[in-house]
Amino acid sequence: MPWDSYKIETYVTKMAEAVNTYHEKVYDLVETLDGIEVDMRALDTCQYSQSVIGQLISTIQKKVDQLVVGKYHGLRGRIEEIDKEVCILP
C-alpha cells in the first residue's frame, strides 16, 4: 500500500485509537495497583481497631473489584497474593 493511499489515514486513525485505549488501560491498572499497595502498607501501621482496618479492607476490595470489572488478565495470582498478605496466610 503506498503512503499516499486514502486507506493509510483510516489505518493510522484506528491504530492511534487502539494505542490510546491501551495506554489509558495500562495507566488505570498501574494507578489501581499502586493504590492497593499504599493501602496494604497502611494496614501494617494503622490503628488496631475494627473500623480503621475494616475501612482499609473495604477500600482494597473496591480497587480489586475495579480490576475485575476492567477484565484485566492475570489477576488471579495477584489477588491471591493480596489475600495472603491481608489474611496473613502461610
N, CA and C atoms as a LAMMPS dump frame, in Angstrom:
ITEM: TIMESTEP
0
ITEM: NUMBER OF ATOMS
270
ITEM: BOX BOUNDS ff ff ff
-5.0000000000000000e+02 5.0000000000000000e+02
-5.0000000000000000e+02 5.0000000000000000e+02
-5.0000000000000000e+02 5.0000000000000000e+02
ITEM: ATOMS id mol type element x y z
1 1 1 N 0.852 -1.173 0
2 1 2 C 0 0 0
3 1 3 C 0.897 1.235 0
4 2 1 N 0.727 2.114 -0.938
5 2 2 C 1.553 3.324 -0.987
6 2 3 C 1.163 4.306 0.12
7 3 1 N 2.105 5.137 0.516
8 3 2 C 1.893 6.099 1.586
9 3 3 C 0.819 7.13 1.286
10 4 1 N 0.597 7.393 0.018
11 4 2 C -0.403 8.402 -0.317
12 4 3 C -1.797 7.805 -0.5
13 5 1 N -1.982 6.555 -0.112
14 5 2 C -3.273 5.889 -0.231
15 5 3 C -4.252 6.441 0.808
16 6 1 N -5.508 6.557 0.434
17 6 2 C -6.532 7.03 1.365
18 6 3 C -6.743 6.03 2.509
19 7 1 N -6.366 4.778 2.307
20 7 2 C -6.532 3.754 3.339
21 7 3 C -5.567 3.953 4.501
22 8 1 N -4.458 4.597 4.246
23 8 2 C -3.462 4.834 5.3
24 8 3 C -4.064 5.687 6.411
25 9 1 N -4.789 6.72 6.051
26 9 2 C -5.369 7.611 7.057
27 9 3 C -6.316 6.842 7.985
28 10 1 N -7.149 6.002 7.422
29 10 2 C -8.073 5.194 8.227
30 10 3 C -7.304 4.249 9.133
31 11 1 N -6.296 3.61 8.577
32 11 2 C -5.483 2.673 9.359
33 11 3 C -4.776 3.385 10.508
34 12 1 N -4.173 4.507 10.234
35 12 2 C -3.44 5.27 11.25
36 12 3 C -4.396 5.759 12.331
37 13 1 N -5.566 6.205 11.958
38 13 2 C -6.558 6.663 12.934
39 13 3 C -6.973 5.528 13.858
40 14 1 N -7.267 4.367 13.296
41 14 2 C -7.665 3.208 14.109
42 14 3 C -6.519 2.753 15.002
43 15 1 N -5.315 2.781 14.48
44 15 2 C -4.152 2.377 15.269
45 15 3 C -3.929 3.349 16.424
46 16 1 N -4.059 4.631 16.163
47 16 2 C -3.885 5.633 17.208
48 16 3 C -4.936 5.461 18.306
49 17 1 N -6.164 5.186 17.924
50 17 2 C -7.226 4.953 18.911
51 17 3 C -6.923 3.721 19.754
52 18 1 N -6.457 2.661 19.12
53 18 2 C -6.135 1.428 19.85
54 18 3 C -4.982 1.652 20.826
55 19 1 N -3.967 2.367 20.38
56 19 2 C -2.82 2.648 21.249
57 19 3 C -3.247 3.529 22.418
58 20 1 N -4.065 4.52 22.157
59 20 2 C -4.542 5.409 23.206
60 20 3 C -5.379 4.641 24.238
61 21 1 N -6.253 3.776 23.775
62 21 2 C -7.077 2.957 24.678
63 21 3 C -6.19 2.058 25.53
64 22 1 N -5.205 1.439 24.908
65 22 2 C -4.281 0.568 25.631
66 22 3 C -3.509 1.374 26.686
67 23 1 N -3.037 2.542 26.309
68 23 2 C -2.295 3.401 27.234
69 23 3 C -3.154 3.765 28.445
70 24 1 N -4.398 4.154 28.202
71 24 2 C -5.3 4.515 29.295
72 24 3 C -5.549 3.323 30.218
73 25 1 N -5.714 2.15 29.645
74 25 2 C -5.978 0.946 30.439
75 25 3 C -4.764 0.592 31.295
76 26 1 N -3.579 0.697 30.733
77 26 2 C -2.356 0.424 31.49
78 26 3 C -2.187 1.449 32.608
79 27 1 N -2.444 2.706 32.307
80 27 2 C -2.339 3.763 33.321
81 27 3 C -3.302 3.484 34.474
82 28 1 N -4.547 3.139 34.153
83 28 2 C -5.533 2.817 35.187
84 28 3 C -5.096 1.619 36.015
85 29 1 N -4.544 0.611 35.365
86 29 2 C -4.073 -0.577 36.068
87 29 3 C -2.959 -0.238 37.048
88 30 1 N -1.974 0.492 36.581
89 30 2 C -0.841 0.861 37.435
90 30 3 C -1.31 1.722 38.602
91 31 1 N -2.183 2.67 38.332
92 31 2 C -2.699 3.542 39.385
93 31 3 C -3.477 2.743 40.434
94 32 1 N -4.291 1.812 40
95 32 2 C -5.07 0.996 40.933
96 32 3 C -4.166 0.085 41.748
97 33 1 N -3.198 -0.559 41.11
98 33 2 C -2.271 -1.434 41.842
99 33 3 C -1.432 -0.644 42.841
100 34 1 N -1.009 0.556 42.451
101 34 2 C -0.267 1.412 43.381
102 34 3 C -1.135 1.771 44.591
103 35 1 N -2.404 2.073 44.341
104 35 2 C -3.324 2.385 45.431
105 35 3 C -3.514 1.218 46.375
106 36 1 N -3.59 0.022 45.824
107 36 2 C -3.71 -1.182 46.658
108 36 3 C -2.469 -1.335 47.52
109 37 1 N -1.304 -1.121 46.938
110 37 2 C -0.054 -1.243 47.705
111 37 3 C -0.004 -0.232 48.848
112 38 1 N -0.447 0.992 48.591
113 38 2 C -0.471 2.02 49.64
114 38 3 C -1.389 1.57 50.78
115 39 1 N -2.557 1.082 50.425
116 39 2 C -3.499 0.613 51.448
117 39 3 C -2.964 -0.602 52.2
118 40 1 N -2.267 -1.476 51.501
119 40 2 C -1.684 -2.657 52.151
120 40 3 C -0.623 -2.227 53.169
121 41 1 N 0.204 -1.258 52.793
122 41 2 C 1.216 -0.753 53.726
123 41 3 C 0.569 -0.056 54.919
124 42 1 N -0.545 0.606 54.673
125 42 2 C -1.26 1.282 55.76
126 42 3 C -1.775 0.273 56.782
127 43 1 N -2.103 -0.927 56.332
128 43 2 C -2.552 -1.962 57.269
129 43 3 C -1.467 -2.305 58.288
130 44 1 N -0.218 -2.192 57.883
131 44 2 C 0.896 -2.523 58.782
132 44 3 C 1.023 -1.535 59.935
133 45 1 N 0.608 -0.298 59.721
134 45 2 C 0.861 0.737 60.729
135 45 3 C -0.406 1.415 61.249
136 46 1 N -1.565 0.979 60.788
137 46 2 C -2.795 1.658 61.18
138 46 3 C -3.174 1.34 62.624
139 47 1 N -4.087 2.138 63.113
140 47 2 C -4.636 1.917 64.451
141 47 3 C -5.324 0.548 64.463
142 48 1 N -5.133 -0.167 65.545
143 48 2 C -5.706 -1.503 65.654
144 48 3 C -7.156 -1.394 66.135
145 49 1 N -8.04 -1.098 65.189
146 49 2 C -9.462 -1.025 65.515
147 49 3 C -10.251 -1.581 64.334
148 50 1 N -11.4 -2.116 64.667
149 50 2 C -12.231 -2.738 63.646
150 50 3 C -12.629 -1.744 62.561
151 51 1 N -12.957 -0.525 62.939
152 51 2 C -13.413 0.45 61.95
153 51 3 C -12.289 0.858 60.994
154 52 1 N -11.094 1.088 61.515
155 52 2 C -9.968 1.509 60.665
156 52 3 C -9.55 0.373 59.739
157 53 1 N -9.368 -0.798 60.299
158 53 2 C -8.965 -1.95 59.48
159 53 3 C -10.069 -2.291 58.475
160 54 1 N -11.311 -2.241 58.926
161 54 2 C -12.438 -2.526 58.028
162 54 3 C -12.497 -1.56 56.862
163 55 1 N -12.229 -0.29 57.132
164 55 2 C -12.242 0.717 56.064
165 55 3 C -11.13 0.45 55.05
166 56 1 N -9.945 0.118 55.531
167 56 2 C -8.834 -0.189 54.62
168 56 3 C -9.142 -1.426 53.779
169 57 1 N -9.667 -2.461 54.421
170 57 2 C -10.008 -3.694 53.687
171 57 3 C -11.092 -3.393 52.646
172 58 1 N -12.063 -2.588 53.007
173 58 2 C -13.129 -2.218 52.079
174 58 3 C -12.57 -1.454 50.876
175 59 1 N -11.655 -0.544 51.135
176 59 2 C -11.032 0.229 50.063
177 59 3 C -10.235 -0.687 49.129
178 60 1 N -9.484 -1.609 49.719
179 60 2 C -8.72 -2.569 48.91
180 60 3 C -9.67 -3.404 48.063
181 61 1 N -10.759 -3.883 48.662
182 61 2 C -11.719 -4.71 47.931
183 61 3 C -12.334 -3.95 46.767
184 62 1 N -12.664 -2.682 46.96
185 62 2 C -13.234 -1.879 45.876
186 62 3 C -12.253 -1.748 44.713
187 63 1 N -10.978 -1.593 45.034
188 63 2 C -9.967 -1.473 43.979
189 63 3 C -9.781 -2.8 43.242
190 64 1 N -9.827 -3.901 43.979
191 64 2 C -9.739 -5.221 43.34
192 64 3 C -10.961 -5.428 42.448
193 65 1 N -12.127 -5.027 42.921
194 65 2 C -13.341 -5.141 42.111
195 65 3 C -13.22 -4.337 40.818
196 66 1 N -12.596 -3.154 40.883
197 66 2 C -12.379 -2.349 39.679
198 66 3 C -11.533 -3.119 38.667
199 67 1 N -10.532 -3.817 39.165
200 67 2 C -9.673 -4.597 38.276
201 67 3 C -10.453 -5.738 37.628
202 68 1 N -11.295 -6.384 38.414
203 68 2 C -12.092 -7.489 37.883
204 68 3 C -13.062 -6.977 36.816
205 69 1 N -13.72 -5.872 37.103
206 69 2 C -14.657 -5.292 36.139
207 69 3 C -13.92 -4.851 34.872
208 70 1 N -12.688 -4.384 35.028
209 70 2 C -11.881 -3.963 33.881
210 70 3 C -11.373 -5.118 33.049
211 71 1 N -11.62 -6.337 33.508
212 71 2 C -11.248 -7.564 32.79
213 71 3 C -9.752 -7.628 32.469
214 72 1 N -8.951 -7.278 33.459
215 72 2 C -7.508 -7.388 33.283
216 72 3 C -7.102 -8.846 33.382
217 73 1 N -6.21 -9.254 32.529
218 73 2 C -5.754 -10.64 32.519
219 73 3 C -4.683 -10.858 33.573
220 74 1 N -4.621 -12.076 34.088
221 74 2 C -3.573 -12.443 35.024
222 74 3 C -3.79 -11.931 36.438
223 75 1 N -5.015 -11.597 36.785
224 75 2 C -5.28 -11.048 38.114
225 75 3 C -5.31 -12.112 39.205
226 76 1 N -5.621 -13.327 38.838
227 76 2 C -5.802 -14.373 39.845
228 76 3 C -4.594 -14.468 40.776
229 77 1 N -3.4 -14.503 40.223
230 77 2 C -2.189 -14.603 41.028
231 77 3 C -2.001 -13.409 41.936
232 78 1 N -2.234 -12.214 41.421
233 78 2 C -2.069 -11.001 42.233
234 78 3 C -3.115 -10.94 43.34
235 79 1 N -4.343 -11.327 43.029
236 79 2 C -5.4 -11.322 44.041
237 79 3 C -5.099 -12.344 45.131
238 80 1 N -4.566 -13.488 44.753
239 80 2 C -4.181 -14.487 45.755
240 80 3 C -3.082 -13.947 46.67
241 81 1 N -2.132 -13.199 46.106
242 81 2 C -1.077 -12.574 46.921
243 81 3 C -1.678 -11.58 47.908
244 82 1 N -2.61 -10.773 47.439
245 82 2 C -3.261 -9.787 48.31
246 82 3 C -4.005 -10.505 49.432
247 83 1 N -4.739 -11.562 49.083
248 83 2 C -5.467 -12.334 50.099
249 83 3 C -4.52 -12.872 51.161
250 84 1 N -3.393 -13.403 50.734
251 84 2 C -2.425 -13.954 51.687
252 84 3 C -1.855 -12.872 52.59
253 85 1 N -1.561 -11.718 52.008
254 85 2 C -0.998 -10.625 52.806
255 85 3 C -2.016 -10.093 53.808
256 86 1 N -3.244 -9.941 53.387
257 86 2 C -4.283 -9.401 54.267
258 86 3 C -4.624 -10.405 55.363
259 87 1 N -4.737 -11.655 54.996
260 87 2 C -5.144 -12.68 55.954
261 87 3 C -3.968 -13.272 56.717
262 88 1 N -2.769 -12.911 56.331
263 88 2 C -1.547 -13.429 56.925
264 88 3 C -1.559 -14.953 56.88
265 89 1 N -1.84 -15.462 55.688
266 89 2 C -1.866 -16.909 55.477
267 89 3 C -0.461 -17.403 55.134
268 90 1 N -0.171 -18.648 55.45
269 90 2 C 1.151 -19.206 55.1
270 90 3 C 1.319 -19.397 53.622
